[in-house]
Amino acid sequence: MVRTRVGYAGGTTEHPTYRSIGDHSETVEVDFDPTRVSYGELLEVFWKSHDPTSRPWSTQYKAAIFFHSETQRRLAVESKEREEARLKENIYTEILPFTGFTLAEDYHQKYRLRQETDILSAFERIYPSERDFVDSTAAARINGYLGGYGSPDDLKKEIDSYGLTPSARKRLIGIFSSKRPAFKNCPL
């Protein structure tokens, strides 16, 4: 995973915000390295991470895949059809063309990481600019680990590269170890 950022997509309202989202949906933008994780693998994680049979109660919270190419559209449709067959229920997740992404407000970014002040303070030293923090691959990965995603082996391999203080390292390992990873072999 190169980077994840939260924001708004799928609508026509100019400059959406959380308080004035218009016809957009809250989304997660995922930048990935296709030599390390395939789009198909990302789709598998996506289907496991939400209930696609649940009707959205508003446009703001609908589940959607925004494709960037015909290949992505085809793979997304095929994966949706497989999920419908597996679940034997209608799926309400939409598959829509990507038309743009608006970055959400800073306080929405890296939510789990922002709750861990010891770890966050290490990142504030590394990334004094909020934009650099939001765009950081390391911040995205640690945010995922704090949510219980990823593998212990990957965390061991990567942790030295994050620039964390010893106490922040210990805190990250403790939190991750206490959670059951949501996807044991998650490619993220």
Secondary structure, DSSP 8 states (H G I E B T S, - for coil): --EEEEEEES---SS--SSS-TT-EEEEEEE--TTTS-HHHHHHHHHHTS-TTS--SSGGG--EEEESSHHHHHHHHHHHHHHHHHHTS----EEEE---EEE--GGGTTHHHHT-HHHHHHHHHH--SHHHHHH-HHHHHHHHHHTT-S-HHHHHHHGGGG---HHHHHHHHHHHHHS--SSTT---
